Amino acid sequence: MTTPISNLPRRMPGWAKVLSAIVLVLVVLFAGLRLSLVPGLKDLFGTETQDRSGPALLKSVQDISRYEAASGNFQVVVDLEKDAKLLPDAIRGTRTLYVGAGTVDAFVDLGRVDEADVRVDGDRTSATLRLPHAALGEPALDPERSYAVSKQRGLLDRLGDLFSDNPNGEQAVQKLAARHIADAAKDSELKERAENNTTAMLRGLLHSLGFEEVRVVYGP
């Protein structure tokens, strides 16, 4: 017994399979959104967060010889947009508006001072100290005060987040915010303030030890 060719099942074309997969994903996303809007079902299908982290391990200890003399608080608004050349923003593209807040410390490295940089007169009433110029530390973003104001993503970017290990990652805007804060710190008076505070600290310390005249100079 033979089966007519017209009655044999036909294979689904490749484009139809891709279209069916996209429709299925959209249906699942839509169904999840609808379920989250129904009272009672949100708690039923909600997630529970558990911290299973292990204890922190001390890897190394370093001696710090620098005097933290000043600290500046900065805030910057980052507007980062990434577009695809041949696709509209609704399909492919991201734009993130991010508020970054952080601090930058200014310090004087006292560990670089040697015996030749300290001069004391014979009766120990006058001292001259030569110190390196103040430097700036790395900017430290405050997670409590930094946040994303808005995020706009195209359809392909939203679908890509479903299969990404780090969905909605903010590393790019965080790095950009840190860079802008570092630039702002360079243009500020932080290093000058740090040198003035270091001078005041050393003068107060040496005056308490009996020195009447204390001179602090900064150089390379």
ABEGO torsion letter per residue (X at the ends): XBBBAAABBBBBBAAAAAAAAAAAAAAAAAAAAAAAABBGAAAAABBBBBBABBBBBBABBBBBABBBABBBBBBBBBBBBBBBAABBAAABEBBBBBBBBBBBBBBBBAAABBAAABBBBAAGABBBBBBBBBBBBBBBBBAAABBBABBBBBAAAAAAAAABABBGBAAAAAAAAAAAAAAAAAABAAAAAAAAAAAAAAAAAAAAAGBABBBBBBBX
